[in-house]
Amino acid sequence: QVQVVESGGGLVQTGGSLRLSCALSGGTFGNYAMAWFRQTPGKEREFVSAINRAGGIKRYANSVSGRFTISRDSDTNTVTLQMSGLKPEDTAVYSCAARPSTTSLKAEDYGTWGQGTQVTVSS
């Protein structure tokens, strides 16, 4: 069974950086498009970024474009979200998702989810 596990969340000041990682197991990493979503209490899950199976196509939400970078490493079966220029509005639980197909910006298209990791940006 395919599983993904996130790591790397924490508390950071405005303008700071954090790096989130997501490790996939139980499946062939290269067969999965990977994505990051985030959610705050009372709000719907929001798309953040996605990367296709080959790693050549990357998608970003307008709110994070230019500040976040997604990448994947087939040697470690890991997708990474490098976040810089963090703002208080980036505070959320960030979740990794996997999909054995092309990338999608819709949460409902992803069948495998991690537990999530908290990112808190203080002002």
N, CA and C of each residue as an Amber inpcrd file, in Angstrom:
protein
   369
   0.8440000  -1.1920000   0.0000000   0.0000000   0.0000000   0.0000000
   0.8780000   1.2400000   0.0000000   0.5430000   2.1610000  -0.8880000
   1.3440000   3.3750000  -1.0000000   1.0750000   4.2910000   0.1900000
   2.1440000   4.8170000   0.7560000   2.0350000   5.7550000   1.8660000
   2.9740000   6.9260000   1.6270000   2.5990000   8.0810000   2.1630000
   3.4750000   9.2480000   2.1290000   3.5530000   9.8160000   3.5340000
   4.7390000  10.2550000   3.9100000   4.9700000  10.7950000   5.2420000
   5.7080000  12.1170000   5.1040000   5.1360000  13.1700000   5.7150000
   5.7460000  14.4920000   5.6570000   6.6540000  14.7340000   6.8540000
   7.5780000  15.6520000   6.6600000   8.4270000  16.1100000   7.7530000
   8.9070000  17.5180000   7.4370000   9.3490000  18.2180000   8.4780000
   9.9930000  19.5020000   8.2440000   9.2200000  20.7360000   8.6400000
   8.0200000  20.5860000   9.1600000   7.2710000  21.7670000   9.5730000
   7.8740000  22.3900000  10.8210000   7.3030000  23.5190000  11.2350000
   7.7980000  24.1720000  12.4340000   7.3690000  25.6170000  12.5050000
   8.0200000  26.3340000  13.4000000   7.7270000  27.7490000  13.6430000
   8.8570000  28.5930000  13.0640000   8.4760000  29.6290000  12.3270000
   9.4700000  30.5020000  11.7150000   8.9370000  31.9290000  11.7150000
   9.8350000  32.8780000  11.7070000   9.4250000  34.2750000  11.6640000
   9.1250000  34.7110000  10.2300000   8.3610000  35.7800000  10.1170000
   8.0670000  36.3410000   8.8040000   9.3600000  36.6060000   8.0360000
   9.3430000  36.1780000   6.7750000  10.5230000  36.3330000   5.9380000
  11.4740000  35.1510000   5.9740000  11.2360000  34.2370000   6.8890000
  12.1070000  33.0850000   7.0430000  11.8350000  31.9880000   6.0340000
  12.5540000  30.8790000   6.1940000  12.4550000  29.7540000   5.2760000
  12.2340000  28.4540000   6.0220000  11.5670000  27.5350000   5.3550000
  11.3830000  26.1760000   5.8580000  11.4240000  25.2290000   4.6760000
  11.8010000  24.0140000   4.9580000  11.8530000  22.9940000   3.9230000
  11.0210000  21.8050000   4.3690000  10.0090000  21.4820000   3.5740000
   9.1640000  20.3260000   3.8520000   9.5790000  19.1670000   2.9520000
   9.5420000  17.9720000   3.5160000   9.8530000  16.7760000   2.7490000
   8.7040000  15.7880000   2.8430000   8.5780000  14.9870000   1.8040000
   7.5330000  13.9700000   1.7650000   8.1290000  12.7130000   1.1540000
   8.1340000  11.6360000   1.9130000   8.7010000  10.3810000   1.4450000
   7.5900000   9.4130000   1.0680000   7.7040000   8.8350000  -0.1150000
   6.7230000   7.8610000  -0.5870000   7.2730000   6.4590000  -0.4360000
   6.4420000   5.5340000   0.0280000   6.8150000   4.1390000   0.1570000
   5.6610000   3.2490000  -0.2910000   6.0150000   2.0080000  -0.6290000
   4.9890000   1.0570000  -1.0160000   4.5930000   1.1150000  -2.4730000
   5.2840000   1.9220000  -3.2430000   4.9660000   2.0500000  -4.6590000
   6.1650000   2.5370000  -5.4360000   6.0420000   2.5650000  -6.7550000
   7.1230000   3.0560000  -7.6090000   7.0200000   4.5670000  -7.7140000
   7.9790000   5.2530000  -7.1150000   7.9290000   6.7080000  -6.9910000
   7.7210000   7.3870000  -8.3370000   8.3840000   6.8970000  -9.3470000
   8.2990000   7.5160000 -10.6650000   6.9350000   7.4110000 -11.3170000
   6.0500000   6.6390000 -10.7580000   4.7040000   6.4960000 -11.3120000
   3.7200000   7.5130000 -10.7490000   4.2010000   8.3300000  -9.7870000
   3.2870000   9.2000000  -9.0580000   3.5940000  10.6780000  -9.2580000
   2.5600000  11.4160000  -9.6240000   2.6130000  12.8660000  -9.5090000
   2.4390000  13.1960000  -8.0390000   3.1450000  14.2320000  -7.5980000
   3.1260000  14.5900000  -6.1780000   2.6700000  16.0340000  -6.0210000
   2.0380000  16.3060000  -4.8970000   1.5300000  17.6550000  -4.6810000
   1.5370000  18.0060000  -3.2020000   1.4970000  19.3080000  -2.9480000
   1.3410000  19.8280000  -1.5970000   0.0590000  20.6610000  -1.5550000
  -0.6770000  20.4450000  -0.4870000  -1.8640000  21.2370000  -0.2080000
  -1.7230000  21.7650000   1.2150000  -2.4960000  22.7890000   1.5330000
  -2.4950000  23.2990000   2.9040000  -3.9090000  23.6320000   3.3410000
  -4.0910000  23.6220000   4.6510000  -5.4210000  23.8690000   5.1870000
  -5.3230000  24.5640000   6.5290000  -6.2020000  25.5200000   6.7340000
  -6.3330000  26.1850000   8.0250000  -7.7300000  25.8950000   8.5580000
  -7.9110000  25.9910000   9.8780000  -9.2190000  25.6720000  10.4660000
 -10.3570000  26.4700000   9.8400000 -11.4100000  25.7550000   9.4780000
 -12.5800000  26.4090000   8.9280000 -12.5220000  26.7050000   7.4480000
 -11.4020000  26.3540000   6.8240000 -11.2580000  26.6230000   5.3950000
 -11.0430000  25.3300000   4.6260000 -11.3260000  25.3720000   3.3420000
 -11.0960000  24.2090000   2.5000000  -9.6010000  24.0330000   2.2310000
  -9.2800000  22.8120000   1.9100000  -7.8970000  22.5130000   1.5440000
  -7.5270000  23.3060000   0.2870000  -6.3320000  23.8680000   0.3050000
  -5.8850000  24.7630000  -0.7650000  -4.6730000  24.1790000  -1.4790000
  -4.7000000  24.1940000  -2.7980000  -3.5570000  23.7410000  -3.5760000
  -2.3770000  24.6730000  -3.3700000  -1.1870000  24.0950000  -3.2170000
   0.0400000  24.8700000  -3.0670000   0.9670000  24.6570000  -4.2610000
   1.3020000  23.3880000  -4.5330000   2.2550000  23.1080000  -5.5950000
   2.1500000  21.6560000  -6.0030000   2.5490000  21.3650000  -7.2420000
   2.5450000  19.9880000  -7.7300000   3.6950000  19.7890000  -8.7040000
   4.1070000  18.5430000  -8.8300000   5.1920000  18.1970000  -9.7490000
   4.8180000  16.8920000 -10.4450000   5.1130000  16.8220000 -11.7370000
   4.7140000  15.6390000 -12.4770000   5.6720000  14.4790000 -12.2340000
   5.3740000  13.3460000 -12.8270000   6.1270000  12.1300000 -12.5520000
   7.5900000  12.2350000 -12.9440000   7.8550000  12.9300000 -14.0420000
   9.2370000  13.0640000 -14.5090000   9.9690000  14.2260000 -13.8450000
   9.2270000  15.1040000 -13.1920000   9.8360000  16.2350000 -12.5170000
  10.0140000  17.4670000 -13.3700000   9.5990000  17.4070000 -14.6180000
   9.8190000  18.5180000 -15.5210000   8.7110000  19.5550000 -15.5460000
   7.5670000  19.2130000 -14.9810000   6.4420000  20.1470000 -14.9540000
   6.0980000  20.4440000 -13.5010000   6.1330000  21.7190000 -13.1650000
   5.8600000  22.1560000 -11.8050000   4.7530000  23.2100000 -11.8390000
   3.8380000  23.0950000 -10.9070000   2.7360000  24.0210000 -10.8240000
   2.7160000  24.6630000  -9.4460000   2.3350000  25.9350000  -9.4130000
   2.2970000  26.6630000  -8.1470000   1.0230000  27.4790000  -8.0420000
   0.5200000  27.6020000  -6.8380000  -0.5590000  28.5450000  -6.5840000
  -0.0060000  29.9550000  -6.7520000  -0.8400000  30.8730000  -7.1870000
  -0.3840000  32.2580000  -7.3720000   0.1680000  32.8360000  -6.0750000
  -0.4140000  32.4120000  -4.9640000  -0.0290000  32.9770000  -3.6700000
   1.3750000  32.5850000  -3.2330000   1.9450000  31.5310000  -3.8300000
   3.2730000  31.0820000  -3.4130000   4.2940000  31.1470000  -4.5440000
   3.8430000  31.4260000  -5.7420000   4.7440000  31.4700000  -6.8920000
   5.8480000  32.4930000  -6.6700000   7.0780000  32.0640000  -6.9280000
   8.2230000  32.9290000  -6.7190000   8.8270000  32.8230000  -5.3320000
   8.1100000  32.2020000  -4.4180000   8.6130000  32.0380000  -3.0450000
   8.8490000  30.5670000  -2.6900000   8.0530000  29.6760000  -3.2650000
   8.1670000  28.2490000  -2.9860000   8.7300000  27.5310000  -4.2070000
   9.4780000  26.4650000  -3.9360000  10.0250000  25.6450000  -5.0180000
   9.8010000  24.1730000  -4.6930000   9.2280000  23.4530000  -5.6420000
   9.0010000  22.0230000  -5.4620000  10.0210000  21.2500000  -6.2820000
  10.4640000  20.1270000  -5.7430000  11.4030000  19.2760000  -6.4570000
  11.1870000  17.8390000  -6.0050000  11.7400000  16.9040000  -6.7750000
  11.6400000  15.4970000  -6.4110000  12.9600000  14.8010000  -6.6570000
  13.2110000  13.7740000  -5.8490000  14.4510000  13.0150000  -5.9040000
  14.1110000  11.5390000  -5.9890000  14.3970000  10.9450000  -7.1300000
  14.0570000   9.5350000  -7.3210000  14.9900000   8.6060000  -6.5600000
  16.1330000   9.1010000  -6.1270000  17.0560000   8.2570000  -5.3470000
  16.5260000   8.0200000  -3.9390000  15.8050000   9.0070000  -3.4200000
  15.2960000   8.9060000  -2.0440000  13.7740000   8.8060000  -2.0020000
  13.1370000   8.7940000  -3.1680000  11.6670000   8.7300000  -3.2490000
  11.0240000   9.8530000  -2.4400000  11.5590000  11.0370000  -2.6080000
  11.1370000  12.1750000  -1.7880000  10.8000000  13.3790000  -2.6470000
   9.7630000  14.0710000  -2.2630000   9.4450000  15.3580000  -2.8600000
   9.6560000  16.4260000  -1.7930000  10.2310000  17.5400000  -2.2050000
  10.5850000  18.6050000  -1.2750000   9.9030000  19.9070000  -1.6640000
   9.4450000  20.6260000  -0.6610000   8.8910000  21.9610000  -0.8830000
   9.7610000  22.9420000  -0.1090000  10.5460000  23.7060000  -0.8300000
  11.3880000  24.7290000  -0.2180000  10.5980000  26.0220000  -0.1690000
  10.3770000  26.5200000   1.0390000   9.5590000  27.7120000   1.2250000
  10.4280000  28.8480000   1.7390000  10.3770000  29.9760000   1.0710000
  11.1230000  31.1340000   1.5130000  10.2080000  32.3510000   1.4910000
  10.6730000  33.4330000   2.0800000   9.8400000  34.6270000   2.1400000
   8.5050000  34.3660000   2.7940000   8.5080000  33.5520000   3.8390000
   7.2530000  33.1250000   4.4580000   6.5080000  34.2910000   5.0940000
   5.1930000  34.1920000   5.0040000   4.2970000  35.2240000   5.5140000
   3.3510000  34.5990000   6.5250000   2.7810000  35.3840000   7.4250000
   1.8210000  34.8250000   8.3850000   0.6710000  34.0850000   7.7020000
   0.2600000  34.5370000   6.5390000  -0.8290000  33.8710000   5.8300000
  -0.4410000  32.5090000   5.2540000   0.8180000  32.1530000   5.3350000
   1.2620000  30.8120000   4.9400000   1.0590000  29.7970000   6.0690000
   0.7010000  30.2870000   7.2460000   0.4630000  29.3950000   8.3820000
  -0.6730000  28.4310000   8.0670000  -0.3960000  27.1360000   8.1980000
  -1.3770000  26.0980000   7.8620000  -0.7760000  24.7320000   8.1620000
  -1.6340000  23.7200000   8.0680000  -1.1540000  22.3420000   8.0390000
  -0.9050000  21.9930000   6.5770000   0.3130000  21.6000000   6.2840000
   0.6970000  21.2590000   4.9200000   0.6810000  19.7370000   4.7550000
   0.0000000  19.2840000   3.7190000  -0.1260000  17.8490000   3.4700000
   0.4080000  17.4970000   2.0940000   1.0560000  16.3640000   2.0450000
   1.5880000  15.8150000   0.8020000   0.5720000  14.8290000   0.2280000
   0.4870000  14.7990000  -1.0880000  -0.4490000  13.8840000  -1.7440000
   0.2070000  13.2620000  -2.9700000  -0.2220000  12.0480000  -3.2930000
   0.3260000  11.3200000  -4.4310000  -0.7960000  10.8370000  -5.3270000
  -0.4950000  10.8130000  -6.6290000  -1.4920000  10.4100000  -7.6220000
  -0.7880000   9.6680000  -8.7440000  -1.2460000   8.4230000  -9.0600000
  -0.5740000   7.6310000 -10.1040000  -1.0110000   8.0560000 -11.4920000
  -0.8350000   9.3430000 -11.7600000  -1.2710000   9.8960000 -13.0480000
  -0.6140000  11.2510000 -13.2260000  -1.1990000  12.0540000 -14.1050000
  -0.6720000  13.3990000 -14.3240000  -0.9820000  14.3000000 -13.1360000
  -0.3480000  15.4540000 -13.0950000  -0.5790000  16.3830000 -11.9960000
  -2.0010000  16.9270000 -12.0580000  -2.4800000  17.3170000 -10.9120000
  -3.7850000  17.9500000 -10.7990000  -3.7230000  18.9880000  -9.6930000
  -4.5330000  20.0210000  -9.8310000  -4.6130000  21.0410000  -8.8000000
  -5.7770000  20.7740000  -7.8400000  -6.4910000  19.6840000  -8.0780000
  -7.6700000  19.3770000  -7.2810000  -7.3580000  18.3170000  -6.2360000
  -7.6690000  18.6090000  -4.9950000  -7.4050000  17.6740000  -3.9100000
  -8.1360000  16.3500000  -4.1250000  -9.3230000  16.4050000  -4.6770000
 -10.1160000  15.1850000  -4.8420000  -9.5240000  14.2290000  -5.8690000
  -8.5460000  14.6720000  -6.6330000  -7.9020000  13.8010000  -7.6090000
  -6.7700000  12.9680000  -7.0070000  -6.4150000  13.2490000  -5.7730000
  -5.3150000  12.5340000  -5.1180000  -5.8590000  11.5070000  -4.1440000
  -5.3500000  10.2820000  -4.2340000  -5.8720000   9.2170000  -3.4040000
  -5.0230000   8.8700000  -2.2020000  -3.8040000   9.3540000  -2.1880000
  -2.8930000   9.0350000  -1.0840000  -2.4650000  10.3310000  -0.4200000
  -2.6530000  10.3750000   0.8950000  -2.3680000  11.5780000   1.6670000
  -1.5400000  11.2630000   2.8970000  -0.7080000  12.2120000   3.2610000
   0.0150000  12.1060000   4.5050000  -0.7810000  12.7080000   5.6500000
  -0.1960000  12.6300000   6.8420000  -0.8740000  13.1250000   8.0390000
  -0.8470000  14.6440000   8.1280000   0.1070000  15.2530000   7.4770000
   0.2320000  16.6980000   7.5170000   1.2800000  17.1530000   8.5130000
   1.8290000  18.3220000   8.2540000   2.8180000  18.9170000   9.1500000
   2.4890000  20.3970000   9.3190000   2.5690000  20.8610000  10.5530000
   2.1810000  22.2380000  10.8600000   3.3010000  23.2060000  10.5060000
   2.9280000  24.2590000   9.8130000   3.8300000  25.3790000   9.5350000
   3.2070000  26.6240000  10.1520000   3.9570000  27.2680000  11.0120000
   3.4750000  28.4790000  11.6630000   4.4640000  29.6050000  11.4140000
   3.9550000  30.7090000  10.8790000   4.7930000  31.8710000  10.5830000
   4.3520000  33.0040000  11.4950000   5.2480000  33.4260000  12.3460000
   4.9240000  34.4930000  13.3000000   5.2310000  35.8600000  12.7040000
   4.4210000  36.8350000  13.1020000   4.5970000  38.1900000  12.5640000
   5.5250000  39.0050000  13.4380000
